């Protein structure tokens, strides 16, 4: 690291109390939202999450899976399809639908398919093989990391990175919590609470620790280690 400092929209006079933590990694200047990363946010899927439909629907257990997952290019789509083929039927509620119609919404393979109102990979509450993402369950069953199996948009949520290129060819990457506006026009009508309501701020560890594996993949090990040092 050539430079690391904290910054804030308002100068507090104390470099350790700024709203943003900056870590200069050369070609990329990372800016981290201190408030979110040191908060006790945690995913409350299956524990009162409102979901993202027009009305709160915790009983459905959809979480943020009511929409098919948007895939990050053809390589990720191929990986998801290959892993889907390895899922044991008892871990994949919609295994039959996947076998007959595939796991993508169309031939572009840009989104996972929606079945009965949610992502094809979402096992519903009460499923004998376990509720939740079948890819997540398959990874655990195989002794592997779920983030290696799931679409990147799924394991990254609720962390969001905003990218901006400066005139000097340095990328500025701002890491923050996902917000309603990040859903686009769909966000206007969602019963979204996640990071913008008090319900999910009930964890026993700060986000920088509880989502440590995800953050390390997103920003790189060296930057993540420095971030942990800076945030204590």
C-alpha positions in Angstrom: 0.0 0.0 0.0 1.4 3.4 -1.0 -1.1 5.4 1.1 -3.9 4.8 3.5 -6.0 7.3 5.2 -9.5 8.0 6.5 -11.7 10.6 4.9 -15.1 12.1 5.5 -17.5 14.5 3.9 -16.9 16.7 6.9 -13.5 17.2 8.4 -13.7 16.0 12.0 -10.1 16.8 12.7 -9.5 13.2 13.8 -8.4 10.8 11.0 -9.9 7.8 12.8 -13.5 9.1 13.0 -14.2 9.7 9.2 -17.1 8.1 7.5 -14.9 6.6 4.8 -11.7 4.6 5.1 -9.4 5.0 2.1 -6.8 2.4 1.1 -4.6 3.2 -1.9 -3.8 0.0 -3.8 -2.0 1.8 -6.7 -4.3 1.5 -9.7 -7.4 1.3 -7.4 -8.3 3.7 -4.5 -10.6 1.7 -2.2 -13.1 3.7 -0.1 -15.0 1.8 2.6 -18.2 2.9 4.3 -17.0 2.7 7.9 -20.6 2.9 9.4 -21.9 -0.1 7.5 -18.8 -2.3 7.8 -18.6 -1.7 11.6 -22.3 -2.2 12.1 -23.9 -5.4 13.4 -26.0 -6.0 10.2 -26.7 -9.7 9.5 -28.8 -11.5 7.1 -32.2 -12.4 8.6 -33.4 -14.6 5.8 -35.9 -17.1 7.4 -36.0 -14.9 10.5 -38.4 -12.2 9.5 -36.9 -10.9 6.3 -39.7 -9.0 4.4 -38.4 -10.1 1.0 -38.6 -7.9 -2.1 -42.2 -8.3 -3.2 -44.6 -5.4 -3.1 -45.9 -6.4 0.3 -43.9 -7.9 3.3 -43.9 -11.7 2.8 -41.7 -13.3 5.4 -43.8 -16.4 5.4 -42.8 -17.2 1.8 -39.1 -17.4 2.7 -38.1 -15.8 -0.6 -35.7 -13.3 0.9 -34.1 -11.5 -2.1 -34.6 -14.5 -4.4 -38.0 -13.6 -5.8 -36.2 -12.4 -8.9 -33.9 -14.6 -10.9 -30.2 -13.9 -10.2 -28.5 -11.7 -12.8 -25.3 -13.5 -13.9 -21.9 -11.9 -14.4 -21.1 -13.1 -17.9 -21.0 -16.3 -19.8 -18.2 -17.9 -17.6 -20.3 -17.5 -14.5 -23.3 -18.9 -16.3 -21.4 -21.9 -17.4 -20.1 -22.5 -13.8 -23.6 -22.2 -12.4 -25.0 -24.7 -15.0 -22.2 -27.2 -14.4 -22.7 -27.0 -10.6 -26.4 -27.4 -11.0 -25.9 -30.7 -12.8 -24.0 -32.0 -9.8 -26.7 -31.2 -7.3 -28.3 -34.3 -5.7 -32.1 -34.2 -6.3 -32.8 -34.3 -2.6 -30.9 -31.0 -2.1 -32.6 -29.3 -5.1 -36.4 -28.9 -4.9 -36.7 -27.9 -8.5 -34.3 -30.5 -9.9 -37.0 -31.9 -12.3 -37.8 -28.4 -13.7 -34.1 -27.8 -14.2 -33.7 -31.1 -16.0 -36.6 -30.4 -18.4 -36.2 -26.7 -19.0 -32.7 -25.7 -17.8 -31.8 -23.2 -15.1 -31.7 -20.0 -17.1 -34.6 -17.7 -18.1 -33.7 -17.8 -21.8 -30.9 -18.6 -24.2 -28.9 -15.5 -23.3 -28.1 -17.2 -19.9 -28.1 -13.8 -18.3 -30.5 -14.6 -15.5 -31.5 -17.7 -13.6 -35.0 -19.0 -14.2 -38.0 -18.1 -12.0 -40.2 -21.0 -10.9 -43.3 -20.6 -8.9 -42.5 -17.0 -8.1 -38.8 -17.3 -7.1 -35.4 -18.4 -8.4 -35.3 -22.0 -9.5 -32.5 -22.6 -7.0 -34.5 -21.5 -4.0 -35.8 -24.5 -1.9 -39.0 -23.4 -0.2 -39.6 -23.6 3.6 -40.3 -27.2 4.6 -38.3 -28.8 1.8 -36.9 -32.1 3.3 -33.4 -31.4 1.9 -33.3 -27.9 3.5 -34.8 -24.5 2.7 -32.7 -21.9 1.0 -30.3 -21.8 -2.0 -29.8 -25.3 -3.5 -26.3 -24.1 -4.7 -25.4 -23.1 -1.2 -26.6 -26.4 0.2 -24.7 -28.3 -2.5 -21.5 -26.4 -1.7 -21.8 -27.2 2.0 -22.6 -30.8 1.2 -19.5 -31.0 -0.9 -17.3 -29.4 1.7 -16.7 -26.3 -0.4 -17.3 -22.6 0.0 -20.8 -21.4 -1.1 -19.3 -18.3 -2.7 -17.6 -20.6 -5.2 -20.9 -22.0 -6.2 -23.4 -19.2 -6.1 -23.9 -16.4 -8.6 -21.7 -13.4 -7.5 -24.7 -11.1 -7.1 -26.1 -13.5 -4.6 -23.0 -14.0 -2.3 -22.0 -10.3 -2.6 -25.4 -8.9 -1.4 -25.7 -6.7 0.6 -22.3 -5.3 -0.2 -22.1 -3.0 -3.2 -19.1 -1.6 -5.0 -19.4 1.7 -7.0 -16.7 2.1 -9.6 -15.5 5.4 -11.0 -12.5 6.1 -13.2 -10.6 9.3 -12.4 -8.9 11.5 -15.0 -5.5 10.1 -13.9 -6.6 6.5 -14.7 -7.0 5.6 -11.1 -10.2 3.6 -10.4 -12.1 4.7 -7.3 -14.0 1.8 -5.7 -16.5 2.7 -3.0 -17.6 -0.3 -0.9 -20.9 0.3 0.9 -24.2 -1.4 1.9 -26.7 -2.1 -0.8 -29.6 0.3 -0.9 -33.1 0.3 -2.3 -32.0 2.5 -5.3 -29.6 -0.3 -6.3 -32.5 -2.4 -7.4 -33.3 0.1 -10.1 -37.0 0.9 -10.9 -38.0 -2.4 -9.1 -36.8 -0.9 -5.8 -39.6 1.7 -5.7 -42.3 -0.9 -5.0 -40.3 -3.4 -2.9 -41.0 -4.2 0.7 -37.3 -3.9 1.1 -35.9 -3.5 4.6 -32.5 -5.3 4.6 -29.9 -2.6 5.2 -32.2 0.4 5.4 -34.4 -0.7 8.3 -33.5 -1.7 11.9 -34.7 -5.3 11.5 -31.4 -6.8 10.4 -29.0 -4.9 12.7 -29.0 -7.7 15.2 -25.8 -9.5 14.5 -23.1 -10.4 17.1 -20.2 -9.3 14.9 -19.4 -6.3 12.7 -19.9 -6.8 9.0 -16.1 -6.5 8.3 -15.8 -9.7 10.2 -19.0 -11.6 9.5 -18.6 -11.1 5.8 -14.9 -11.3 5.8 -14.6 -14.1 3.3 -16.8 -12.3 0.8 -15.0 -9.0 1.3 -11.6 -10.6 0.8 -12.7 -12.0 -2.5 -14.2 -8.7 -3.6 -11.3 -6.4 -2.7 -8.3 -8.8 -2.5 -6.6 -10.3 0.5 -4.0 -7.5 1.0 -6.6 -4.7 1.0 -8.9 -6.7 3.3 -6.1 -7.4 5.8 -5.4 -3.6 5.9 -9.0 -2.8 6.2 -9.3 -5.1 9.2 -6.3 -3.5 10.8 -7.8 0.0 10.2 -11.2 -0.9 11.6 -9.8 -2.8 14.6 
